[in-house]
């Protein structure tokens, strides 16, 4: 049988109503605020085990141990039993799960996030709408080096190998992007251009 690659469409940026400032303020309260120089690492959508949350949490723990001023935010609900309680046990002031977001809240969350982590393993080859929208908002993105993610150019996202050194590689990539804001910006700009030129309907 024939196989076809059909790009996931990425539409124009959503225009937020006049209450954008209030939405930002509400989101910042939910994640304990954001001070100057802080990097917010975000994961979007429902939290499932196949999105590698434990690997991401450990990578952020590694960064904190190295003295980095970071927060990890799971922007959405969790499908993992007692996930909220589990993350509070270790890094309650650095890791947050927001619960369901309205569309305006979701867009503001994308704007607030500095680096997006979109890991997935195992995978059925499905596309990710939140990943494409992260590209549209010019975000630096880390994905798993498997299946559908391999179709994206290396210039728009960095690919984390799944397996033995996954956590170490994720930590190193996050560290490099934090240490090199110009690289982080360039990766985001490449992603934005890709979204406009390839993913736009």
Backbone bond lengths (Angstrom), bond angles and torsions (degrees), N, CA, C in turn:
res aa  C-N    CA-C-N  psi(-1)  N-CA   C-N-CA  omega(-1)  CA-C   N-CA-C  phi
1 X - - - 1.455 - - 1.524 109.97 -
2 X 1.321 116.19 154.29 1.457 121.28 179.36 1.515 111.12 -82.99
3 X 1.324 115.81 146.93 1.461 121.07 177.07 1.521 108.54 -119.85
4 X 1.308 116.07 138.95 1.457 121.07 -178.07 1.521 109.90 -126.43
5 X 1.325 116.37 142.34 1.449 121.90 173.58 1.525 107.80 -99.33
6 X 1.308 116.28 116.70 1.458 120.95 179.77 1.526 107.61 -115.09
7 X 1.338 118.05 110.26 1.470 120.00 -177.59 1.530 112.24 -58.66
8 X 1.301 115.39 140.70 1.462 120.79 175.14 1.525 107.93 -69.47
9 X 1.333 119.69 125.63 1.463 120.24 -177.24 1.522 112.27 -68.12
10 X 1.298 115.10 147.28 1.461 121.59 179.07 1.521 107.81 -130.04
11 X 1.311 115.94 114.87 1.455 120.71 -173.63 1.526 111.44 -89.51
12 X 1.328 115.62 174.43 1.457 120.34 -178.88 1.519 110.62 -61.48
13 X 1.331 115.72 157.04 1.454 120.64 178.82 1.527 110.58 -57.61
14 X 1.313 114.55 141.65 1.451 120.92 179.26 1.527 109.70 -74.92
15 X 1.308 116.49 134.14 1.466 121.11 177.93 1.522 108.84 -89.18
16 X 1.310 115.46 120.38 1.468 120.37 -177.63 1.526 109.73 -88.36
17 X 1.297 115.91 144.84 1.458 121.65 -178.06 1.524 111.62 -69.07
18 X 1.319 115.63 -176.23 1.459 122.10 -174.71 1.528 113.12 -63.25
19 X 1.313 117.75 -18.33 1.468 121.00 -176.22 1.523 112.76 -87.01
20 X 1.331 117.05 20.54 1.459 120.47 -177.69 1.529 111.67 -57.09
21 X 1.329 117.02 -42.66 1.470 119.80 -178.71 1.524 110.84 -61.08
22 X 1.319 116.71 -40.84 1.461 120.54 179.63 1.528 110.69 -66.45
23 X 1.332 117.01 -37.03 1.463 120.62 178.53 1.523 110.01 -65.49
24 X 1.334 116.78 -46.23 1.462 121.08 176.91 1.525 110.45 -55.85
25 X 1.323 115.82 -47.73 1.462 120.97 -178.34 1.526 111.07 -60.34
26 X 1.337 115.84 -42.87 1.459 119.83 179.45 1.519 112.50 -64.43
27 X 1.329 116.73 -40.73 1.466 120.13 178.96 1.525 111.21 -66.29
28 X 1.324 116.31 -41.55 1.463 120.06 179.69 1.530 111.15 -63.50
29 X 1.319 116.76 -35.48 1.465 119.98 176.59 1.527 110.31 -64.96
30 X 1.325 117.18 -36.80 1.465 121.32 -178.39 1.525 112.30 -70.05
31 X 1.328 116.91 -23.67 1.469 119.27 -179.14 1.531 111.72 -112.23
32 X 1.325 116.64 17.40 1.459 119.71 174.78 1.509 115.16 74.47
33 X 1.346 117.89 19.79 1.453 121.84 175.59 1.520 113.41 84.65
34 X 1.321 113.99 172.79 1.466 121.33 177.66 1.518 108.35 -143.28
35 X 1.322 116.46 117.93 1.461 120.81 -179.36 1.523 109.38 -94.85
36 X 1.324 115.29 166.57 1.463 120.81 -179.51 1.526 110.58 -58.12
37 X 1.320 115.88 135.32 1.452 120.75 178.57 1.509 114.96 86.17
38 X 1.321 117.84 -7.90 1.462 120.93 179.91 1.524 110.77 -77.46
39 X 1.315 116.34 140.18 1.460 122.37 176.80 1.531 108.73 -106.61
40 X 1.332 115.12 127.02 1.460 120.19 176.23 1.521 109.05 -100.96
41 X 1.324 114.88 120.94 1.460 122.86 176.10 1.520 106.55 -100.11
42 X 1.327 117.10 123.93 1.455 120.04 -173.64 1.511 114.38 -120.99
43 X 1.342 115.34 142.36 1.461 123.29 171.24 1.528 106.39 -120.25
44 X 1.330 116.82 131.35 1.461 120.75 -172.66 1.527 111.80 -112.59
45 X 1.338 114.87 147.63 1.454 121.04 177.66 1.516 112.24 93.13
46 X 1.325 115.12 -176.70 1.459 120.17 -179.60 1.527 110.86 -61.99
47 X 1.318 115.63 135.98 1.461 120.52 178.97 1.521 108.57 -85.97
48 X 1.338 116.30 113.56 1.457 122.77 175.29 1.520 108.54 -120.23
49 X 1.309 116.36 162.59 1.463 120.22 179.05 1.522 111.70 -60.80
50 X 1.343 116.83 -31.93 1.463 118.30 -177.62 1.529 112.81 -75.24
51 X 1.318 116.76 -4.78 1.468 119.79 173.72 1.526 111.85 -91.31
52 X 1.324 116.76 8.81 1.465 124.00 171.98 1.532 113.26 58.96
53 X 1.324 118.42 46.07 1.472 119.08 -177.89 1.522 113.44 -63.38
54 X 1.335 117.27 -37.11 1.469 118.45 -178.35 1.522 111.84 -66.77
55 X 1.329 116.59 -36.84 1.462 119.75 177.40 1.535 110.91 -65.46
56 X 1.327 115.27 -39.45 1.472 119.70 179.28 1.518 110.56 -68.03
57 X 1.318 116.88 -43.07 1.468 120.83 178.37 1.529 110.38 -60.18
58 X 1.333 117.42 -44.28 1.461 119.94 -178.83 1.520 111.27 -65.97
59 X 1.337 117.36 -36.87 1.462 120.26 177.76 1.523 110.39 -63.38
60 X 1.329 116.77 -41.56 1.467 120.17 178.05 1.523 110.41 -67.26
61 X 1.325 117.23 -38.50 1.465 120.68 174.97 1.530 110.25 -58.76
62 X 1.329 117.00 -41.61 1.457 121.03 177.89 1.528 110.93 -61.00
63 X 1.325 116.60 -42.43 1.466 120.88 179.81 1.526 111.03 -64.50
64 X 1.314 116.37 -41.60 1.465 120.88 179.17 1.523 110.10 -64.08
65 X 1.320 116.39 -40.78 1.467 120.37 177.66 1.524 111.78 -62.88
66 X 1.339 115.98 -26.83 1.465 120.90 177.93 1.531 112.32 -86.27
67 X 1.327 115.94 -0.57 1.462 120.16 175.99 1.515 115.44 95.63
68 X 1.321 118.11 11.82 1.461 120.49 -178.89 1.529 111.40 -81.23
69 X 1.321 115.18 140.71 1.457 121.90 -179.39 1.527 108.41 -91.01
70 X 1.314 116.38 86.29 1.464 121.82 -175.19 1.521 110.82 -129.53
71 X 1.326 114.33 156.74 1.461 122.12 169.67 1.519 107.84 -131.67
72 X 1.320 115.29 145.44 1.454 121.81 174.97 1.522 108.13 -111.46
73 X 1.327 115.73 125.35 1.465 119.96 -178.85 1.523 109.34 -123.85
74 X 1.319 115.56 124.38 1.450 121.88 170.64 1.530 106.27 -91.85
75 X 1.323 115.39 102.29 1.466 120.62 -176.75 1.520 109.19 -83.26
76 X 1.328 117.03 88.88 1.458 121.07 179.67 1.505 111.82 150.92
77 X 1.322 115.87 -169.91 1.459 122.51 178.63 1.524 110.74 -88.34
78 X 1.319 115.82 166.03 1.454 121.49 177.26 1.521 110.54 -115.83
79 X 1.319 115.10 137.93 1.458 120.98 173.05 1.521 111.78 -99.09
80 X 1.336 116.40 7.78 1.462 121.89 -178.45 1.529 108.78 -98.59
81 X 1.292 116.97 128.76 1.458 121.54 -177.83 1.526 111.36 -60.39
82 X 1.324 116.40 128.80 1.467 123.92 176.22 1.532 113.49 59.98
83 X 1.335 116.55 25.05 1.464 119.78 -177.10 1.524 111.34 -61.90
84 X 1.324 116.91 -42.43 1.462 121.13 -178.73 1.522 110.95 -59.99
85 X 1.330 116.44 -42.96 1.466 120.64 -179.76 1.531 110.94 -67.81
86 X 1.323 116.30 -37.87 1.455 120.32 -178.50 1.524 112.38 -64.37
87 X 1.341 117.25 -42.08 1.463 118.58 -177.70 1.528 111.02 -73.92
88 X 1.315 116.97 -27.58 1.460 119.20 178.98 1.524 111.76 -69.31
89 X 1.317 116.20 -25.73 1.466 119.99 -178.48 1.524 112.13 -65.02
90 X 1.340 116.57 -30.94 1.463 119.33 -173.77 1.520 112.93 -101.47
91 X 1.332 117.78 -54.82 1.462 121.11 -172.56 1.529 110.20 -133.80
92 X 1.300 116.77 64.19 1.450 119.85 -170.81 1.519 113.80 -64.64
93 X 1.340 118.67 -24.19 1.460 120.00 179.77 1.518 112.55 -98.39
94 X 1.344 117.64 3.54 1.460 120.94 -177.56 1.530 113.49 -125.04
95 X 1.321 117.92 -13.67 1.462 121.46 -179.75 1.524 109.04 -127.54
96 X 1.338 115.27 132.45 1.459 119.84 -176.45 1.525 110.06 -137.24
97 X 1.317 115.08 149.44 1.460 121.59 169.90 1.522 106.30 -124.78
98 X 1.320 116.43 123.11 1.466 120.50 -168.08 1.510 113.99 -85.19
99 X 1.343 117.53 -23.48 1.448 118.97 -168.75 1.523 109.59 83.05
100 X 1.307 115.52 -176.18 1.474 121.64 -174.95 1.525 111.45 -57.02
101 X 1.338 116.07 139.22 1.459 122.40 176.65 1.524 110.23 -116.06
102 X 1.332 116.44 139.98 1.456 119.85 170.58 1.534 107.74 -69.47
103 X 1.321 117.23 169.99 1.470 119.06 -177.89 1.522 111.32 -63.23
104 X 1.330 117.50 -41.82 1.468 119.98 177.98 1.528 111.04 -63.61
105 X 1.323 116.76 -39.86 1.464 120.29 177.09 1.521 110.87 -64.14
106 X 1.314 115.93 -40.65 1.461 121.30 179.66 1.531 110.87 -60.88
107 X 1.319 116.49 -44.71 1.461 120.69 179.54 1.529 110.59 -63.80
108 X 1.318 117.13 -43.09 1.466 120.41 177.74 1.522 111.00 -64.63
109 X 1.326 117.21 -35.57 1.461 121.10 177.73 1.528 110.62 -64.08
110 X 1.332 116.68 -39.28 1.463 120.23 175.63 1.528 110.47 -60.52
111 X 1.312 116.48 -42.59 1.461 120.61 -179.79 1.529 111.25 -66.02
112 X 1.317 116.63 -36.48 1.471 121.14 -178.09 1.523 112.90 -72.68
113 X 1.326 116.86 -24.84 1.466 121.65 -173.73 1.528 111.02 -81.82
114 X 1.333 115.79 135.89 1.467 121.01 179.67 1.524 112.63 -91.61
115 X 1.324 117.15 -39.85 1.463 122.42 -179.78 1.526 107.97 -134.10
116 X 1.320 116.27 131.94 1.464 121.18 179.61 1.523 109.61 -104.17
117 X 1.329 116.17 129.86 1.464 122.04 174.69 1.520 107.74 -107.85
118 X 1.342 115.98 119.86 1.460 121.05 -176.97 1.534 108.44 -129.26
119 X 1.325 115.63 69.04 1.464 120.65 -179.59 1.527 110.00 -86.33
120 X 1.334 115.07 154.13 1.462 117.97 177.20 1.529 109.93 -159.77
121 X 1.324 115.31 117.45 1.463 121.11 174.53 1.532 109.01 -164.42
122 X 1.323 117.89 131.69 1.465 126.43 -3.82 1.523 111.65 -71.31
123 X 1.314 115.71 164.25 1.453 121.31 -176.95 1.515 110.43 -130.44
124 X 1.324 115.54 148.33 1.464 120.99 174.45 1.524 110.68 -97.00
125 X 1.347 116.70 8.26 1.460 120.49 -179.87 1.514 113.60 88.26
126 X 1.332 116.72 11.20 1.454 120.45 -176.24 1.530 111.84 -72.78
127 X 1.317 116.09 151.38 1.461 121.65 175.07 1.529 109.24 -82.00
128 X 1.330 116.19 162.36 1.461 121.26 -179.56 1.515 109.90 -121.38
129 X 1.332 115.45 116.16 1.457 119.49 177.68 1.510 112.25 -65.44
130 X 1.339 117.36 -39.75 1.460 119.77 -179.25 1.523 111.30 -66.64
131 X 1.332 117.39 -30.78 1.458 120.60 177.33 1.523 110.22 -65.88
132 X 1.327 116.62 -47.17 1.465 120.25 179.82 1.523 111.52 -62.25
133 X 1.319 116.84 -36.38 1.462 119.88 178.59 1.523 111.27 -71.35
134 X 1.337 117.39 -32.24 1.462 120.33 174.13 1.525 110.14 -62.96
135 X 1.331 116.80 -39.36 1.459 120.08 174.59 1.521 110.12 -59.91
136 X 1.326 116.12 -45.85 1.467 121.18 -176.89 1.524 111.43 -61.23
137 X 1.323 116.48 -31.44 1.466 120.32 179.89 1.525 111.93 -91.79
138 X 1.326 116.62 12.21 1.457 121.30 172.44 1.513 114.32 66.23
139 X 1.330 116.64 39.54 1.457 120.52 -177.81 1.536 111.90 -96.14
140 X 1.312 115.12 145.25 1.461 120.23 169.73 1.519 107.22 -71.73
141 X 1.340 116.70 130.07 1.461 120.91 -171.64 1.524 110.84 -129.52
142 X 1.332 115.34 139.10 1.458 122.80 172.00 1.517 108.44 -113.83
143 X 1.337 116.58 131.50 1.458 121.87 -179.31 1.525 109.44 -128.87
144 X 1.316 116.24 170.48 1.470 120.88 175.86 1.530 109.67 -80.40
145 X 1.306 115.77 143.34 1.463 120.93 -177.83 1.527 110.35 -86.60
146 X 1.322 115.58 65.53 1.468 121.29 -178.82 1.520 110.34 -144.59
147 X 1.301 115.35 160.65 1.461 125.90 167.35 1.527 114.40 35.88
148 X 1.352 115.64 -118.61 1.459 120.51 -172.54 1.524 112.74 -63.72
149 X 1.314 117.70 -28.48 1.465 119.70 -178.38 1.532 111.66 -67.48
150 X 1.318 117.03 -25.77 1.455 120.47 179.26 1.527 112.24 -64.79
151 X 1.335 116.84 -19.50 1.459 121.06 -179.24 1.528 112.35 -74.30
152 X 1.333 117.31 -18.96 1.464 119.69 179.84 1.528 110.31 -81.62
153 X 1.334 117.95 141.29 1.471 120.49 178.18 1.525 111.39 -62.84
154 X 1.322 115.89 147.38 1.465 120.81 178.96 1.523 111.93 -63.76
155 X 1.325 116.85 -19.87 1.467 120.52 -177.47 1.523 112.92 -74.76
156 X 1.352 117.84 -14.10 1.465 118.93 -176.44 1.531 112.51 -111.01
157 X 1.321 117.70 -13.61 1.464 120.30 177.07 1.518 108.74 -157.47
158 X 1.307 115.93 148.83 1.464 120.49 176.18 1.512 108.59 -98.37
159 X 1.324 115.24 139.65 1.454 120.92 -171.79 1.532 110.92 -106.57
160 X 1.330 114.88 124.15 1.461 122.80 -177.82 1.522 109.23 -93.98
161 X 1.334 118.56 121.18 1.464 119.99 179.12 1.526 111.37 -65.72
162 X 1.311 115.88 138.19 1.463 121.26 177.99 1.524 108.69 -87.16
163 X 1.329 115.98 137.81 1.456 118.27 176.97 1.509 113.07 130.36
164 X 1.302 115.63 -145.99 1.459 122.44 -168.51 1.523 113.68 -56.98
165 X 1.338 117.45 -41.76 1.468 120.51 -174.96 1.528 112.81 -106.86
166 X 1.318 116.41 21.74 1.466 121.08 -177.30 1.531 111.68 -57.74
167 X 1.313 115.57 -50.38 1.463 119.85 -176.86 1.530 111.45 -64.02
168 X 1.333 116.84 -42.43 1.465 120.47 -179.72 1.526 111.05 -64.84
169 X 1.331 116.60 -41.89 1.466 120.21 179.27 1.528 110.89 -66.24
170 X 1.323 116.62 -41.79 1.458 120.31 178.53 1.522 110.27 -61.40
171 X 1.325 116.89 -44.05 1.461 120.64 178.11 1.529 110.96 -59.96
172 X 1.320 116.77 -46.32 1.467 121.29 -177.67 1.530 111.64 -64.47
173 X 1.326 116.71 -40.81 1.463 120.07 179.81 1.521 111.33 -66.71
174 X 1.330 116.54 -43.48 1.462 120.22 177.49 1.527 110.09 -62.25
175 X 1.302 116.78 -44.49 1.464 121.95 179.53 1.528 110.50 -58.50
176 X 1.330 116.78 -44.71 1.463 120.46 -178.44 1.528 110.94 -64.69
177 X 1.315 117.36 -42.55 1.467 120.69 -179.89 1.521 111.68 -66.45
178 X 1.331 117.02 -34.48 1.463 120.23 177.29 1.524 110.17 -71.21
179 X 1.324 116.67 -41.68 1.462 121.12 -178.39 1.525 112.80 -71.01
180 X 1.332 116.67 -22.23 1.470 120.76 -174.35 1.532 110.25 -126.54
181 X 1.331 117.06 79.93 1.475 120.22 -177.38 1.524 113.65 -60.31
182 X 1.345 117.79 -28.00 1.467 119.17 178.60 1.522 110.87 -68.59
183 X 1.318 116.61 -36.37 1.462 120.61 176.55 1.530 109.34 -68.26
184 X 1.318 116.32 -42.62 1.467 121.11 178.31 1.528 110.20 -59.49
185 X 1.324 116.51 -42.71 1.467 121.15 179.44 1.521 110.94 -66.26
186 X 1.331 117.21 -42.90 1.464 120.92 -179.53 1.523 111.27 -63.83
187 X 1.321 116.95 -41.30 1.463 121.08 178.21 1.522 110.21 -61.32
188 X 1.324 116.13 -42.22 1.454 120.79 178.05 1.518 112.60 -65.92
189 X 1.325 117.08 -39.72 1.460 120.51 178.63 1.521 111.21 -65.83
190 X 1.321 116.53 -40.18 1.461 120.04 176.44 1.526 110.87 -61.58
191 X 1.338 115.55 -41.35 1.463 120.53 179.13 1.530 110.88 -63.68
192 X 1.322 116.33 -42.48 1.471 121.36 179.79 1.531 110.27 -61.75
193 X 1.323 117.39 -45.63 1.458 121.00 179.47 1.521 111.69 -64.41
194 X 1.327 116.36 -38.46 1.469 120.95 177.44 1.528 110.76 -63.18
195 X 1.324 115.94 -43.29 1.465 120.18 178.94 1.529 110.96 -60.72
196 X 1.324 116.55 -40.39 1.464 120.37 -178.75 1.522 112.23 -73.48
197 X 1.323 117.20 -36.94 1.462 120.39 -172.38 1.528 114.01 -92.54
198 X 1.330 117.15 -26.30 1.462 120.61 -174.87 1.539 112.53 -113.59
199 X 1.307 115.97 -42.57 1.467 119.99 -172.88 1.527 114.03 -92.16
200 X 1.320 117.23 -11.99 1.456 119.70 -177.59 1.538 110.83 -68.99
201 X 1.323 118.31 131.07 1.476 120.15 177.47 1.522 112.05 -61.49
